[in-house]
Structure formats: C-alpha cells, structure tokens
Amino acid sequence: MRAAQVAPAKRGGAIAPTIYISEDFLLTKLYVGNLPFSATEDSVRELFAAHGTVEKVALINDRDTGQPRGFGFVEMSSADAQRAMQTLNGKDFGGRPLKVNEAQDKPRGGGGGGGGGGGGYGRR
C-alpha cells in the first residue's frame, strides 16, 4: 500500500494534523462494455462485488429512446478495480463476453461537430 502524506499546516496559531491518504481509498472508474441489454445496476453491482466494495454503478441509456446502450461504469477502490479488471475482462455475462478496462476521461470541449465551410452560391 502506498500512502501520500500531506504536510501539517498552520491555522490561526494551531498546527493541523498530518493526514495520510491511502491508495486503497482512491477510486478507479471502470468502463464495462458489451453488457447484455437485460443487465441492471443491481446485477452489475453483484458481479463486481465479488472483487471488492462497489462505490457506484451507472448504466448508460440512449437519451432519445431510454433503451440501454450496452455499457456502463463501475467505481471501486484502485486495488479492487485492478482485481475486477483482471478477472472479469472477457468473462461471459448474460451470454456476452464483457470488456472491462479503466475508463478514459471524456475530452471536454466544444461538443458536436462544427459545420463545414460555406460552399456557396456566388462564390468565386
């Protein structure tokens, strides 16, 4: 276990205590793909709970139809997430082989594509 130490800070003449942050408490977000459309948050939580404490489960639905999109995210401590990834990636769940890996941050920014250039009437 690796721990980060935060140096003591002075507050109004008193010294605040040193805080140790254990890597075991840092959360890792896992991408879980190729889920059967019948999967529920409870069934995914139960599957991952065999490998450690599950902090959060979010299954993604289509915003227009509300139907499941077949993927989601699970948050666990870093150590538990590593175990779950190694064990569950490729494992059959509801007749489909799961794809489990560490989630990548979604790039922030402009959203949607930009319109193309103008092709237009009267241009030379």
C-alpha positions, 0 to 999 in steps of 0.5 A: 500500500502506498500512502501520500502524506500531506504536510501539517499546516498552520491555522490561526496559531494551531498546527493541523494534523498530518493526514495520510491518504491511502491508495486503497481509498482512491477510486478507479472508474471502470468502463464495462462494455458489451453488457447484455441489454437485460443487465441492471445496476443491481446485477452489475453491482453483484458481479463486481462485488465479488472483487471488492466494495462497489462505490457506484454503478451507472448504466448508460441509456440512449437519451432519445429512446431510454433503451440501454446502450450496452455499457456502463461504469463501475467505481471501486477502490484502485486495488479492487478495480485492478482485481475486477479488471483482471478477472472479469475482462472477457468473462461471459455475462448474460451470454456476452463476453464483457470488456472491462478496462479503466475508463478514459476521461471524456475530452471536454470541449466544444461538443458536436461537430462544427459545420463545414465551410460555406460552399456557396452560391456566388462564390468565386 
